[in-house]
Amino acid sequence: MNTMTTTTTIGGTASAVPVLEATGVTMRFGGLVAVRSVDLTVGAGEIVGLIGPNGAGKTTFFNCLTGLYVPTEGRVSYRGGVLPPKPHLVTRAGVARTFQNIRLFPNMTVLENVLVGRHTRTKEGLWSALVRGPGFKRAEATSHERAMELLEFIGLAHKADHLSRNLPYGEQRKLEIARALASDPGLLLLDEPTAGMNPQETRAAEELIFAIRDQGIAILVIEHDMRFIFNLCDRVACLVQGEKLVEGTPEAVQGDERVVAAYLGTPFEGAPGAEEVAEVEAAEAHSATGTGGTTSPEGEAQ
Ligand SMILES: Nc1ncnc2c1ncn2[C@@H]1O[C@H](COP(=O)(O)OP(=O)(O)OP(=O)(O)O)[C@@H](O)[C@H]1O
């Protein structure tokens, strides 16, 4: 795995370059602004959490970071270099991800699934693969060795030749992480890694993520399980209706009344979309009293 070397020296002064730096990221789908001008950094050795109610824009933001979507506005950099808006180039640059829903190849073995994740690090071309020359064989042996190392790391080496569809759910999720790690990332993005897990599997996932961080890989994680996220993360950002509402330590974020209100669906002053919600509620209350339906010359509901 990569070891992090994120301190660069410019003009003789050392300055820390974030592993990930997203600046002003906005993503529009027609008239809907799913992500609005979001800034976020992940530093070396950090585990950063991204929380927010359903539909807040978390996955869309991930998709903007990993080249699946080209953001309408904004910039995404990895270790100081702007990321190209193409998923395979983002992976090659050093950013790997898992998805909200399991995306393993069910009829491939556990080992083959990890080998698939390795392909961005394999330089041998089609011709070399066809003739199975010495370069190809060397690359294949290295990939195999690395994949087995990763399976050892996640505790699945003994199931290397099992079909991935036969693994229990928690192990399939771990295998997805191993496949992402096979590309030797410096940053790993995890989209709801504990969704559907039982408490033991969740605890094991937490330990695995700490172990990955200890290998020098920075982590950005989306999760709905608050206990998991507040225990795991160094820093947490909360998105609400596409905007970053709060960012801080787990202690600060979990005690923030705006975050609590956003999850409970309680409108609060200054909340993204609160004005629109208030207008709709006022109009509904108005029509319920039977006095609605007329509009003043200024355009305001009576
Ligand atoms: N491809 C798309 N086209 C149109 N609208 C989209 C698209 N992808 C997402 N959206 C909309 O963008 C908004 C944000 O969705 P997103 O899936 O990013 O939220 P989320 O915070 O990840 O939600 P959840 O926690 O439920 O996964 C939603 O209103 C969603 O319907």
Ligand as a Chemical Component Dictionary entry (heavy atoms), coordinates in Angstrom:
data_LIG
# 
_chem_comp.id                   LIG 
_chem_comp.type                 NON-POLYMER 
_chem_comp.pdbx_formal_charge   0 
_chem_comp.three_letter_code    LIG 
# 
loop_
_chem_comp_atom.comp_id 
_chem_comp_atom.atom_id 
_chem_comp_atom.alt_atom_id 
_chem_comp_atom.type_symbol 
_chem_comp_atom.charge 
_chem_comp_atom.model_Cartn_x 
_chem_comp_atom.model_Cartn_y 
_chem_comp_atom.model_Cartn_z 
_chem_comp_atom.pdbx_ordinal 
LIG N1  N1  N 0 -28.752 11.041 -11.607 1  
LIG C1  C1  C 0 -29.624 11.827 -10.989 2  
LIG N2  N2  N 0 -30.543 12.527 -11.683 3  
LIG C2  C2  C 0 -31.426 13.335 -11.049 4  
LIG N3  N3  N 0 -31.465 13.529 -9.725  5  
LIG C3  C3  C 0 -30.586 12.850 -8.972  6  
LIG C4  C4  C 0 -29.624 11.970 -9.551  7  
LIG N4  N4  N 0 -28.871 11.433 -8.552  8  
LIG C5  C5  C 0 -29.346 11.959 -7.410  9  
LIG N5  N5  N 0 -30.363 12.790 -7.659  10 
LIG C6  C6  C 0 -31.120 13.572 -6.656  11 
LIG O1  O1  O 0 -30.162 14.327 -5.926  12 
LIG C7  C7  C 0 -30.534 14.400 -4.560  13 
LIG C8  C8  C 0 -29.409 13.860 -3.695  14 
LIG O2  O2  O 0 -29.362 12.440 -3.840  15 
LIG P1  P1  P 0 -28.208 11.554 -3.199  16 
LIG O3  O3  O 0 -28.458 10.129 -3.604  17 
LIG O4  O4  O 0 -26.894 12.134 -3.524  18 
LIG O5  O5  O 0 -28.499 11.729 -1.634  19 
LIG P2  P2  P 0 -27.884 10.925 -0.410  20 
LIG O6  O6  O 0 -27.573 11.938 0.627   21 
LIG O7  O7  O 0 -26.778 10.057 -0.865  22 
LIG O8  O8  O 0 -29.134 10.046 0.031   23 
LIG P3  P3  P 0 -29.197 8.619  0.770   24 
LIG O9  O9  O 0 -28.687 8.828  2.148   25 
LIG O10 O10 O 0 -30.654 8.288  0.739   26 
LIG O11 O11 O 0 -28.371 7.678  -0.038  27 
LIG C9  C9  C 0 -31.844 13.642 -4.414  28 
LIG O12 O12 O 0 -32.903 14.556 -4.504  29 
LIG C10 C10 C 0 -31.831 12.712 -5.615  30 
LIG O13 O13 O 0 -33.142 12.388 -6.016  31 
# 
loop_
_chem_comp_bond.comp_id 
_chem_comp_bond.atom_id_1 
_chem_comp_bond.atom_id_2 
_chem_comp_bond.value_order 
_chem_comp_bond.pdbx_ordinal 
LIG N1  C1  SING 1  
LIG C1  N2  SING 2  
LIG C1  C4  DOUB 3  
LIG N2  C2  DOUB 4  
LIG C2  N3  SING 5  
LIG N3  C3  DOUB 6  
LIG C3  C4  SING 7  
LIG C3  N5  SING 8  
LIG C4  N4  SING 9  
LIG N4  C5  DOUB 10 
LIG C5  N5  SING 11 
LIG N5  C6  SING 12 
LIG C6  O1  SING 13 
LIG C6  C10 SING 14 
LIG O1  C7  SING 15 
LIG C7  C8  SING 16 
LIG C7  C9  SING 17 
LIG C8  O2  SING 18 
LIG O2  P1  SING 19 
LIG P1  O3  DOUB 20 
LIG P1  O4  SING 21 
LIG P1  O5  SING 22 
LIG O5  P2  SING 23 
LIG P2  O6  DOUB 24 
LIG P2  O7  SING 25 
LIG P2  O8  SING 26 
LIG O8  P3  SING 27 
LIG P3  O9  DOUB 28 
LIG P3  O10 SING 29 
LIG P3  O11 SING 30 
LIG C9  O12 SING 31 
LIG C9  C10 SING 32 
LIG C10 O13 SING 33 
# 
